[in-house]
Amino acid sequence: MKFDPLIALKDQFQNYQRILIQKRGHLVLDYTNPHPNIGLKMEAIKLGMQAAARISPGISRSAMNRDDNLWNVRSITKSVLSLLVGIALDNKVISGLDERLLELIPDVIQQYPDKKEITLGMLLNMTSGLPEMDKLPMMIPLVTSKNWLAHILSIPLQAQPGEKYIYSTGASHVAACILQRAIGFDLDKYVLDKLFSKMVISSYSWEKDPQGIPFGGANLFLRPEDMLKLGQLVMQEGVYQSRQIISEKWIHTSTCSGRMTETQGYKYCLGWWRIGGPLALGNTLTACGFGGQRIYIRPEHEMITVVISRPSFYKKTSDLDQVMLNQVIPYYENS
């Protein structure tokens, strides 16, 4: 029987919604799964969150997956934030990754002296020592608090700054707060002026905290077609349609040196992932979001793959990476 990559994908990761593959600048696949399966537990939670929208819009926005034609890319937001930090460094808005919170937000950090030695680089590569905040018991108090930055900084460190890798969405939001303060105006406008408008990305939404700062770790909504454009930008080392938008130096800095994580096969860079052995063949640069949101970048084949999925509790996203990187993507690379 002839191998069908879409059947393999559906067999191993039933809750994917849509897959797009671009090869050498041409779209070679755009397929929508008509019956994504997220399981009864997740369906019940989704209905509960829709009901919660009438009481607390913050909780609802954090949980909802779609907004008209836009898709919540979840933690791929961290990869976009990394691009914005690179632009700020290129334009000397920020002097370097070694800047500490003591220098970056001195008026705020004096209330949290244990956090003063955290650097911008530590926030981006998840070595700040701030705790993991992605599970609901930690996330709900964050998104319902009156000041997200203060809430994050008030939580005790889980490790000393720079000591170990701890994946923390809270760390990414601290980085977003720093970036907005450094540029002197809304980060939402900055992403449009410095990145999206130059890539003809006009349709997007980005959830903000009560102070009006976009959530640095999640809840950026994009069109899947525009996720392909971001992959193209990074694959071409900061160039989009013959225009250098981000320096080649920052693309290399933010994507090439990954730290080992607690999961075999996954290394974390500065907002980007490297996925390889023993999980998958090769070493694939990836932007990852909760529940199966992905941008896979394979420069050696000039190929970018976008997957959007309906988050579920019954399926691990490592299953998605395994089938995509070992079966689906190689099939289209060799076809």
Steps between C-alpha positions, in 0.01 A plus 500: 500500500632845408599714800260789566655764728162653593367164616816451707451844654135440583577156646761640738366850575126517444449853631694684231280749315700614198839443342679720245832414333700746294795370296736728307248783525202297374210367706503123444240406762207674667273250671231543766406207720118483490472311830765599757450303821580675829322261737199541727694659786633781281159552338351546848773747598445694177129535576584607855739767376240632257262537794776669705529766230189664642671536839874539433611579144867454599451131578300450183756662271777288647311181426324569171667361194347697213407861442325527161768412245787533750664220694645511849861398439555460874873491586607572144443849640837452677671454163343821369607680819854378433487657154391830655786490750735446207358806322538706818862389534567576132363852556690541830178545696644235733876480557533124548370173640715537813301798628352417841156578635684727742585728205195430284218556752672648809186660643308172485772255596586674829193326644633160388876503576538125443419561130742790438777285346272345236611608151304545181687202353394281793137595443526400135684169548297394806778512759359789705404276792138612476261205543298322234160672463329320214272267691155631595564527879779751424361659185155595625632711795735672253244594234244611761746714698492879476869528415659204320860620535465554874328163538780317316777673694327436833528121459812349664779388270522130430875523433771762510519715183708332231519171689264271307241475223140548618239566232304803623241695305523756778864565406392581144247752623764671712708527180202657319457755781870588477481536123195726508665723759823517296331599173281757675168415336261208452662169409188429297586798276868401493425152365287656227743776404825304520392151397148425381449798265826414324375146443146596391349361819204722579258264673604408854401536863709489818354469847617771743536515875311761709785749442464464122814290446461210253536157661862410426452126543177416315171604342619665184242422230620462140385358169674168417611651168680774693669240719658374177635850439669503841662168418618641168652803675702284739598245235641786291700632797290810561423583137148520362437583134859625457476729802712448814248537782706343779876460504648167397703518822186496717343213308814294564526610864138422579467169315834319495612428857238301686497383861406146590153476652331236713362335186734292287539634149403858587744789541388853582666803342382861542128454441558223243539123523737251339344154468716200416618162624390276653148626422557588137748492217709810435490824698191705419452862600147527637261752654276310742164583653281311745274233360677454166564844350822474298729668246765254378791650305727281285741732309684212334183423303366859492193368676271653760214308658221647711265290712211636703312276740217500747661455844418180681603318817497150356782540248861611556638752252821298485288252301435778248871583476591136459263432211567835333879482516542130428223439248298794366772759437752248357229375261453848351872576505561197281201544270 
